Amino acid sequence: MSKYIAKRILMAALTLFIITFVLFVLIRIMPGDPFPVERMSAEMIMQKRIELGLDKPILVQFGDYLSMLAGGSFGNGTALYNGAPIKPIMLKCLENSFKIGVLSILFGTIVGLAIGILAALNRGKFLDGLCTIVSILGVCIPSYVFMIFLQYTFAYKIPFFPYFFDASNFVNSAVMPSLSLSLFAISTVARFTRNEMVEVMNSDYVKLAEAKGLYGWQLIRKHILRNALIPIVTVIAPLVVDLLTGAMVIEKIYGINGVGKLMVDAIAGQGVDYNYVLALGIVFSSLYIGVMLLLDILYGIIDPRIRLTAKDG
């Protein structure tokens, strides 16, 4: 198991290094400069480029950036927050996005599993059709449309929740964005849970267990849900990253100071802040790679045959 985990960690680190290099090169070769050149003279532009190290060869710049990352810094912004250090601002935005994201993941996964199990146990019946309709609607309706509906209903018509996000009243403020973000997760988890459980329920070993007199929750827990868990975890993993890093439109609409809104501001603000775009790209990639690494390890724990296959390969 230790060799399996070490190999996965090495692959994850190499993948992150390649992504960081590609992101850095792409941003550096983009036309223009990461500061408001329309308000600067040629001498000021040259001085600023030297100050930021943009006059050096790109590989030297990348080496300097890796050294800065190793020191736990992402540098300073160029257009946002008057060039303040990126790390504390990004960490605060990540904290807000994580709080909303965790609530969305928990609610979406629990409700999605419940709907999927209910549909599978009642396959071909009215409840199965109803759960399928709910899943389809959840996929078809964009989360920001559902967010606007919730705002209109429960903030404007029935002023039960605040119309915009208020960090001092987090509990009430987090309800509507969490529900909006969890809508797609609910429908996706429910659909895959239902399909995988139906497939497992029709398998020979489940029929054999039923023939031996195993029924009810014990059969579901020991044989059906356990064997349907790997495909379900595969679906949940990418959703975790999407929800934890925040939804750009949702955060913009609801006024949440999260990483999604920060990315929009960095791209569509008064000037594109390349340093923020690069830093957020690295953070998003790190989160995705980290979740997929955890997923690989969970695969090995849930099904030891995967470890043996990886070892043989």
PALUM-896435 format. One record per residue (C-alpha): x negated, y negated, z. Coordinates in nm, 2 decimals, decimal comma. Example, Ala and Ser with C-alpha at 12.3 -4.5 7.8 and 13.67 -1.06 7.14 Angstrom:
BEGIN
      X      Y      Z
  -1,23   0,45   0,78
  -1,37   0,11   0,71
//
This chain:
BEGIN
      X      Y      Z
   0,00   0,00   0,00
  -0,29  -0,24   0,08
  -0,44  -0,19  -0,26
  -0,10  -0,25  -0,43
  -0,06  -0,58  -0,23
  -0,42  -0,69  -0,30
  -0,38  -0,63  -0,67
  -0,05  -0,83  -0,68
  -0,21  -1,12  -0,49
  -0,51  -1,13  -0,72
  -0,28  -1,14  -1,03
  -0,07  -1,41  -0,87
  -0,37  -1,63  -0,79
  -0,50  -1,59  -1,15
  -0,16  -1,68  -1,29
  -0,14  -1,99  -1,08
  -0,49  -2,10  -1,19
  -0,40  -2,06  -1,56
  -0,07  -2,25  -1,51
  -0,25  -2,53  -1,33
  -0,51  -2,56  -1,60
  -0,25  -2,56  -1,88
  -0,04  -2,82  -1,70
  -0,34  -3,04  -1,63
  -0,46  -3,03  -1,99
  -0,11  -3,09  -2,14
  -0,06  -3,40  -1,92
  -0,41  -3,54  -1,99
  -0,37  -3,51  -2,37
  -0,03  -3,68  -2,37
  -0,04  -4,02  -2,54
  -0,05  -4,33  -2,32
  -0,19  -4,41  -1,98
  -0,04  -4,33  -1,64
   0,00  -4,70  -1,55
   0,19  -5,00  -1,68
  -0,04  -5,10  -1,96
   0,21  -5,36  -2,09
   0,13  -5,58  -1,79
  -0,25  -5,53  -1,79
  -0,54  -5,66  -2,00
  -0,79  -5,44  -2,19
  -1,05  -5,50  -1,91
  -0,80  -5,40  -1,64
  -0,70  -5,09  -1,83
  -1,06  -4,98  -1,87
  -1,13  -5,05  -1,50
  -0,83  -4,85  -1,40
  -0,93  -4,56  -1,63
  -1,27  -4,55  -1,47
  -1,12  -4,57  -1,12
  -0,89  -4,27  -1,19
  -1,17  -4,08  -1,36
  -0,99  -4,07  -1,70
  -1,31  -4,16  -1,88
  -1,48  -3,83  -1,79
  -1,46  -3,51  -2,00
  -1,14  -3,32  -1,94
  -1,32  -3,02  -1,78
  -1,49  -3,24  -1,54
  -1,16  -3,41  -1,45
  -1,01  -3,06  -1,40
  -1,30  -2,96  -1,17
  -1,25  -3,28  -0,96
  -0,87  -3,21  -0,94
  -0,93  -2,86  -0,82
  -1,17  -2,99  -0,55
  -0,90  -3,24  -0,45
  -0,64  -2,95  -0,43
  -0,88  -2,74  -0,22
  -0,90  -3,03   0,02
  -0,52  -3,03   0,06
  -0,45  -3,34  -0,14
  -0,26  -3,42  -0,46
  -0,40  -3,76  -0,50
  -0,20  -4,09  -0,53
   0,09  -4,18  -0,75
   0,04  -4,43  -1,03
   0,40  -4,56  -1,09
   0,60  -4,45  -0,79
   0,59  -4,58  -0,43
   0,31  -4,84  -0,52
   0,05  -4,57  -0,56
   0,09  -4,42  -0,22
  -0,05  -4,07  -0,15
   0,17  -3,80  -0,31
   0,15  -3,53  -0,05
   0,35  -3,68   0,24
   0,62  -3,81   0,01
   0,65  -3,48  -0,17
   0,66  -3,28   0,16
   0,95  -3,49   0,28
   1,14  -3,44  -0,04
   1,06  -3,06  -0,02
   1,20  -3,05   0,33
   1,53  -3,20   0,22
   1,55  -2,97  -0,08
   1,46  -2,67   0,13
   1,73  -2,73   0,38
   2,00  -2,76   0,11
   1,85  -2,47  -0,08
   1,84  -2,23   0,22
   2,20  -2,30   0,30
   2,29  -2,24  -0,07
   2,09  -1,91  -0,09
   2,25  -1,77   0,23
   2,60  -1,86   0,14
   2,56  -1,76  -0,23
   2,40  -1,42  -0,15
   2,64  -1,32   0,13
   2,96  -1,42  -0,05
   2,83  -1,28  -0,38
   2,74  -0,95  -0,22
   3,08  -0,93  -0,05
   3,27  -1,01  -0,38
   3,06  -0,76  -0,58
   3,10  -0,48  -0,32
   3,48  -0,55  -0,30
   3,51  -0,54  -0,68
   3,30  -0,21  -0,71
   3,50  -0,03  -0,44
   3,83  -0,14  -0,62
   3,71  -0,09  -0,98
   3,98  -0,09  -1,23
   4,23  -0,24  -0,99
   4,37  -0,59  -0,93
   4,09  -0,70  -0,69
   3,83  -0,59  -0,94
   3,99  -0,81  -1,21
   4,02  -1,11  -0,97
   3,66  -1,08  -0,86
   3,55  -1,07  -1,23
   3,75  -1,38  -1,31
   3,58  -1,56  -1,01
   3,24  -1,45  -1,14
   3,30  -1,57  -1,49
   3,43  -1,91  -1,37
   3,12  -1,95  -1,15
   2,89  -1,90  -1,45
   3,09  -2,12  -1,69
   3,15  -2,42  -1,46
   2,83  -2,63  -1,42
   2,73  -2,70  -1,06
   2,73  -3,07  -1,11
   3,09  -3,06  -1,24
   3,19  -2,87  -0,93
   3,00  -3,13  -0,73
   3,19  -3,42  -0,88
   3,52  -3,23  -0,81
   3,42  -3,19  -0,45
   3,32  -3,55  -0,42
   3,65  -3,67  -0,57
   3,86  -3,43  -0,35
   3,68  -3,42  -0,02
   3,50  -3,76  -0,01
   3,74  -3,99  -0,20
   4,09  -3,85  -0,18
   4,04  -3,67   0,15
   3,75  -3,85   0,32
   3,63  -3,55   0,52
   3,27  -3,55   0,40
   3,04  -3,85   0,32
   3,04  -3,96  -0,05
   2,66  -3,97  -0,06
   2,39  -3,78   0,13
   2,32  -3,91   0,48
   2,01  -3,76   0,65
   2,13  -3,87   0,99
   2,45  -3,67   0,94
   2,29  -3,36   0,78
   2,55  -3,10   0,87
   2,84  -3,28   0,70
   2,63  -3,41   0,42
   2,49  -3,07   0,33
   2,83  -2,90   0,28
   2,92  -3,02  -0,06
   2,58  -2,99  -0,23
   2,52  -2,65  -0,08
   2,86  -2,52  -0,21
   2,79  -2,67  -0,55
   2,45  -2,51  -0,58
   2,57  -2,17  -0,45
   2,85  -2,14  -0,71
   2,62  -2,00  -0,98
   2,44  -1,78  -0,72
   2,78  -1,63  -0,60
   2,89  -1,54  -0,95
   2,55  -1,40  -1,06
   2,50  -1,19  -0,74
   2,86  -1,07  -0,75
   2,85  -0,97  -1,11
   2,52  -0,77  -1,08
   2,62  -0,62  -0,75
   2,95  -0,49  -0,90
   2,79  -0,35  -1,21
   2,50  -0,18  -1,03
   2,72  -0,03  -0,76
   2,96   0,11  -1,02
   2,67   0,27  -1,21
   2,53   0,42  -0,89
   2,88   0,54  -0,78
   2,91   0,73  -1,10
   2,58   0,90  -1,05
   2,54   1,28  -0,98
   2,38   1,24  -0,64
   2,66   1,02  -0,51
   2,92   1,27  -0,63
   2,72   1,54  -0,45
   2,72   1,34  -0,13
   3,09   1,30  -0,16
   3,13   1,67  -0,22
   2,94   1,73   0,11
   3,20   1,51   0,29
   3,01   1,18   0,31
   3,25   0,89   0,28
   3,30   0,53   0,38
   3,04   0,28   0,49
   2,78   0,55   0,56
   2,79   0,66   0,19
   2,77   0,30   0,07
   2,48   0,20   0,30
   2,27   0,52   0,26
   2,32   0,60  -0,11
   2,51   0,34  -0,31
   2,39   0,00  -0,19
   2,03   0,11  -0,13
   1,98   0,23  -0,48
   2,16  -0,07  -0,63
   1,94  -0,31  -0,43
   1,64  -0,34  -0,66
   1,82  -0,48  -0,96
   2,01  -0,71  -0,72
   1,69  -0,84  -0,56
   1,55  -0,90  -0,91
   1,84  -1,13  -0,98
   1,83  -1,31  -0,65
   1,45  -1,39  -0,67
   1,46  -1,65  -0,95
   1,77  -1,81  -0,79
   1,58  -1,86  -0,47
   1,32  -2,08  -0,65
   1,58  -2,28  -0,84
   1,78  -2,35  -0,52
   1,48  -2,42  -0,30
   1,33  -2,67  -0,54
   1,66  -2,85  -0,57
   1,89  -2,92  -0,86
   1,79  -3,24  -1,04
   2,14  -3,35  -1,14
   2,30  -3,25  -0,80
   2,04  -3,45  -0,61
   2,07  -3,75  -0,83
   2,45  -3,75  -0,81
   2,47  -3,71  -0,44
   2,17  -3,93  -0,36
   1,96  -3,65  -0,19
   1,59  -3,75  -0,16
   1,47  -3,41  -0,27
   1,21  -3,28  -0,52
   1,47  -3,27  -0,80
   1,54  -3,64  -0,77
   1,17  -3,71  -0,73
   1,09  -3,53  -1,06
   1,37  -3,73  -1,24
   1,23  -4,06  -1,09
   0,87  -3,96  -1,19
   0,98  -3,90  -1,55
   1,26  -4,15  -1,61
   1,14  -4,43  -1,38
   0,99  -4,76  -1,48
   0,68  -4,57  -1,59
   0,61  -4,20  -1,61
   0,40  -4,10  -1,31
   0,19  -3,82  -1,45
   0,03  -3,74  -1,11
   0,37  -3,67  -0,96
   0,48  -3,46  -1,26
   0,16  -3,25  -1,23
   0,19  -3,21  -0,86
   0,55  -3,11  -0,87
   0,48  -2,87  -1,16
   0,21  -2,70  -0,95
   0,44  -2,68  -0,65
   0,73  -2,53  -0,86
   0,50  -2,28  -1,02
   0,35  -2,18  -0,68
   0,70  -2,12  -0,53
   0,81  -1,91  -0,83
   0,49  -1,71  -0,83
   0,51  -1,67  -0,45
   0,87  -1,54  -0,47
   0,78  -1,30  -0,75
   0,49  -1,18  -0,54
   0,72  -1,12  -0,25
   0,96  -0,94  -0,48
   0,68  -0,71  -0,60
   0,59  -0,62  -0,24
   0,96  -0,56  -0,16
   0,98  -0,33  -0,46
   0,70  -0,12  -0,32
   0,87  -0,11   0,02
   1,22  -0,03  -0,11
   1,10   0,23  -0,36
   0,76   0,39  -0,30
   0,76   0,54  -0,65
   0,68   0,19  -0,78
   0,36   0,19  -0,59
   0,26   0,52  -0,74
   0,35   0,41  -1,09
   0,14   0,09  -1,05
  -0,15   0,30  -0,91
  -0,13   0,54  -1,21
  -0,12   0,25  -1,45
//
